[in-house]
Amino acid sequence: MSEQEAVEPVAAGAPPVPQGRYVAAVVDGDLVHSAGMTPRRDGRLLVTGRVGDTVGVAEAAEAAGIAVRNALRACTAAAEAAGRVLTRPVRMRVWVACSAGFTGQSTVADGASAVLAQVFGPDLLPVRAAVGALALPGGAPVEVELVAALAPAGPR
């Protein structure tokens, strides 16, 4: 299976609509950068709250998986518009809205990493940062930003 065939099931559908004055993703050279993506479907947050308070770790990890799928959709759409395809994720940042003293940000971020491992394989995981935050846009418990490498699109 090609990299593009692996990405298509996860990246199927329209990219998320930005919730402000920005674009969902931008191609720069051989990289595509997503905006921060929250766990939204059809513009609606699926979960809100702080991890370690009103949101459990497993629920937050699942939300991170949804958010990274949104980032993949945005990156795929931008890449296709530029005649390119995603070859691998390079860097991922996962912000976790959490209560004071919560230290399981990495466990939450593993939910996003699991999706990337499913799509690209465990040997192509990106470098990653998992950072705690007081609050995220709209009350989201997680926000994921993704940078992926690109290659020219081949014949279909």
C-alpha positions as CSV (number, residue, x, y, z in Angstrom):
1,M,0.0,0.0,0.0
2,S,1.3,3.5,-0.9
3,E,1.6,6.3,1.6
4,Q,-1.2,8.1,-0.1
5,E,-3.5,5.0,0.0
6,A,-2.8,4.7,3.7
7,V,-3.6,8.3,4.4
8,E,-6.8,8.4,2.3
9,P,-9.2,6.6,4.7
10,V,-8.2,8.8,7.7
11,A,-8.0,11.9,5.6
12,A,-11.2,11.4,3.7
13,G,-13.7,14.2,3.7
14,A,-13.4,17.9,3.7
15,P,-10.8,19.6,5.8
16,P,-12.1,21.3,8.9
17,V,-13.3,24.9,8.5
18,P,-11.1,27.3,10.4
19,Q,-12.7,28.8,13.5
20,G,-11.1,32.2,12.9
21,R,-9.0,34.2,10.5
22,Y,-6.4,31.7,9.4
23,V,-6.1,28.8,7.0
24,A,-6.3,25.1,8.0
25,A,-2.9,24.2,6.4
26,V,-0.2,25.7,4.3
27,V,2.4,24.2,2.0
28,D,5.9,25.6,2.3
29,G,8.6,23.9,0.3
30,D,8.6,20.2,1.0
31,L,6.5,20.5,4.2
32,V,2.9,21.1,5.0
33,H,1.9,22.7,8.3
34,S,-1.5,22.4,9.9
35,A,-3.1,24.9,12.1
36,G,-3.9,23.8,15.6
37,M,-6.8,21.3,15.3
38,T,-9.3,20.5,18.0
39,P,-11.6,17.4,18.3
40,R,-14.3,18.8,16.0
41,R,-16.7,17.2,13.6
42,D,-18.8,19.4,11.3
43,G,-17.6,22.4,13.2
44,R,-18.8,21.2,16.6
45,L,-16.5,20.2,19.5
46,L,-17.1,16.6,20.5
47,V,-15.7,17.1,24.0
48,T,-14.9,20.1,26.2
49,G,-13.3,20.5,29.6
50,R,-10.0,20.1,31.3
51,V,-8.1,16.8,31.6
52,G,-7.8,15.7,35.2
53,D,-10.9,17.7,36.1
54,T,-14.0,17.0,33.9
55,V,-12.3,14.9,31.1
56,G,-10.6,11.6,31.7
57,V,-7.2,10.6,30.2
58,A,-8.8,7.9,27.9
59,E,-11.4,10.4,26.6
60,A,-8.7,13.0,26.0
61,A,-6.5,10.5,24.2
62,E,-9.4,9.7,21.9
63,A,-10.0,13.4,21.4
64,A,-6.4,13.8,20.4
65,G,-6.9,11.1,17.8
66,I,-9.8,13.0,16.4
67,A,-7.8,16.2,16.3
68,V,-4.9,14.6,14.5
69,R,-7.3,13.2,11.9
70,N,-8.5,16.7,11.4
71,A,-4.9,17.8,10.9
72,L,-4.3,15.0,8.4
73,R,-7.4,16.1,6.5
74,A,-6.2,19.7,6.4
75,C,-2.6,18.7,5.4
76,T,-3.9,16.3,2.7
77,A,-6.2,19.0,1.2
78,A,-3.4,21.6,1.1
79,A,-0.9,19.0,-0.4
80,E,-3.3,17.9,-3.1
81,A,-4.0,21.5,-4.1
82,A,-0.2,21.9,-4.6
83,G,0.0,18.6,-6.5
84,R,1.8,16.9,-3.7
85,V,1.2,13.9,-1.3
86,L,2.1,13.4,2.3
87,T,5.0,11.0,2.9
88,R,5.3,11.1,6.6
89,P,4.6,13.2,9.7
90,V,7.7,15.2,10.8
91,R,6.6,17.1,13.9
92,M,3.5,17.1,16.1
93,R,2.6,19.4,19.0
94,V,-0.2,18.4,21.3
95,W,-1.6,20.9,23.8
96,V,-3.6,19.5,26.7
97,A,-6.0,21.7,28.7
98,C,-5.5,20.3,32.1
99,S,-5.9,20.9,35.8
100,A,-3.0,22.1,37.9
101,G,-0.7,19.2,38.8
102,F,-1.8,17.0,35.9
103,T,1.3,15.4,34.4
104,G,-0.1,12.9,31.9
105,Q,0.1,15.1,28.8
106,S,2.3,12.5,27.1
107,T,-0.3,9.8,27.7
108,V,-3.0,12.0,26.1
109,A,-0.7,12.7,23.2
110,D,-0.3,9.0,22.6
111,G,-3.9,9.0,21.3
112,A,-2.7,11.2,18.3
113,S,0.5,9.1,17.9
114,A,-1.6,5.9,17.7
115,V,-3.5,7.3,14.7
116,L,-0.3,8.3,13.0
117,A,1.2,4.9,13.6
118,Q,-1.9,3.3,12.1
119,V,-1.7,5.5,9.0
120,F,2.1,5.7,8.4
121,G,3.4,2.8,10.5
122,P,5.3,2.9,13.8
123,D,8.7,3.5,12.1
124,L,7.4,6.9,10.7
125,L,6.2,8.5,13.9
126,P,7.1,12.2,14.2
127,V,9.0,14.0,16.9
128,R,6.5,15.3,19.4
129,A,5.9,17.8,22.2
130,A,3.0,17.4,24.7
131,V,2.3,20.5,26.6
132,G,-0.1,21.4,29.4
133,A,-2.2,24.5,29.0
134,L,-4.7,26.4,31.2
135,A,-7.3,26.6,28.4
136,L,-7.7,26.0,24.7
137,P,-10.0,27.5,22.1
138,G,-13.7,26.8,22.7
139,G,-13.0,24.8,25.8
140,A,-11.3,22.0,23.9
141,P,-9.3,19.5,26.0
142,V,-6.7,19.0,23.3
143,E,-5.3,20.8,20.3
144,V,-2.9,19.2,17.7
145,E,-0.6,20.8,15.2
146,L,1.1,18.7,12.6
147,V,4.0,19.2,10.1
148,A,4.3,16.6,7.4
149,A,6.8,16.0,4.6
150,L,5.7,16.0,1.0
151,A,6.5,14.4,-2.3
152,P,5.3,15.1,-5.9
153,A,2.0,13.3,-6.6
154,G,2.4,10.3,-8.8
155,P,0.1,9.2,-11.6
156,R,-3.1,7.6,-10.4
